[in-house]
Structures are given as structure tokens and as C-alpha cells.
Amino acid sequence: MRQFVSFLFLILLISCNGKKKQDSLVTDKNAEYIYDQLPDSLRPQIQFSHAEHNFGTFSNSTIKKVAFEFKNIGKSPLILHNVHGNCGCVTVMFTKRPIQPGQNGSIIVTYNGREYEKGKFFKEIVVNSNAVNRYFNLQIKGETK
């Protein structure tokens, strides 16, 4: 009987934790909607230290990575909705937490051309956020041999 009561308590605890997460997601979405309604002068603004990277010439079997650093120079929290490449050879990792005004974040772009044709490449990475400039393109290029 004691084990059964413990099991029920555990189920209750898990279901309560899930509800808190759902409630916080709704609150985050509501807050994000409020940021979208602000005038441009009060909205987040994303500023990259650089928007293009040239890997140069390298072996096709080599995996290359670059970090694109950015700063929120706006007046409200910056939220990256989605960051993606236009090819299966590009993967990205990005800051998922809201970036407060004056704070920094990063997007790590990995290029893996092992299964693709050798030669010159140029790839764009689309950054979708709640910033004034909602969409921003980053670029990587190079040549594989």
C-alpha cells in the first residue's frame, strides 16, 4: 500500500510540473506578443559582429564551425524563433533564452560537406526573431577539395 501511495504522489508531482511548464510557455508567448506590439524604437534590435564567414579551402572530409556573435541593442528582450540553413550540410545551435537589452548571444553554424559535391559553396542561414528586422541572413562560404 505504501508503494502505491508513493506512486500516486509521483504521478501527481509530474503532472503538476508539466502544467507549470505549459503555463510558462503561454506566459512567454503572451510576453512575446506584447513585445511585437511595441513601437520600433522600443523593440529589440539584433546586431551581429559579422554576418559572413569564409572558411577558405579545406578537405571535404573536414567539418567546419563558426560562431556568429550578436548583441541585443534594442530596449526589450530579443527572442530567436528559428535559425536554419538552406541545406542538409548546415546545422545550427543558437541561444534559446530571451536576450535582454545590452546582452549577447551566439549562433554556432556547422558545415559538413562530406556527402556533397566538392567545390565552392555559398550557404545562407536565416535568423527569424522578434527584432525590428525580423529576418536576417548570415552567410558561410568556402571551397572543399
Long-range contacts (C-beta under 8 A, 24 or more apart in sequence): 28-98, 31-77, 32-79, 32-130, 35-76, 35-77, 35-79, 35-130, 36-130, 38-76, 40-132, 41-75, 42-74, 42-75, 42-76, 43-74, 43-75, 43-76, 43-130, 43-131, 43-132, 44-72, 44-74, 44-75, 44-76, 44-77, 44-78, 44-79, 44-99, 44-101, 44-129, 44-130, 44-131, 44-132, 45-72, 45-73, 45-74, 45-78, 45-131, 45-132, 45-133, 46-70, 46-71, 46-72, 46-73, 46-74, 46-78, 46-127, 46-129, 46-131, 46-133, 46-136, 47-71, 47-72, 47-73, 48-136, 48-138, 51-136, 51-137, 51-138, 51-139, 52-138, 52-139, 52-140, 52-141, 53-109, 53-138, 53-139, 53-140, 53-141, 54-140, 54-141, 54-142, 55-111, 55-140, 55-141, 55-142, 56-142, 56-143, 57-142, 57-143, 57-144, 57-145, 58-142, 58-143, 58-144, 58-145, 59-144, 59-145, 60-113, 60-114, 60-116, 60-118, 60-144, 60-145, 61-114, 63-110, 63-111, 63-112, 63-114, 64-110, 64-111, 64-142, 65-108, 65-109, 65-110, 65-111, 66-108, 66-109, 66-140, 67-106, 67-107, 67-108, 67-109, 68-106, 68-107, 68-108, 68-109, 68-125, 68-138, 69-104, 69-105, 69-106, 70-104, 70-105, 70-106, 70-107, 71-102, 71-103, 71-104, 71-105, 72-99, 72-100, 72-101, 72-102, 72-103, 72-104, 72-105, 72-131, 73-101, 73-102, 74-101, 74-131, 74-132, 75-101, 76-101, 77-101, 78-105, 78-129, 78-130, 78-131, 79-129, 79-130, 80-105, 80-107, 80-127, 80-128, 80-129, 81-128, 81-129, 81-130, 82-126, 82-128, 83-107, 83-125, 83-126, 83-127, 83-128, 84-125, 84-126, 85-109, 85-123, 85-124, 85-125, 85-126, 86-123, 86-124, 86-125, 86-126, 87-116, 87-123, 89-113, 89-115, 89-116, 89-121, 89-123, 90-123, 90-125, 90-140, 92-125, 94-127, 107-138, 109-138, 109-140, 111-140, 111-142, 113-144, 116-144, 118-144, 118-145, 119-143, 119-144
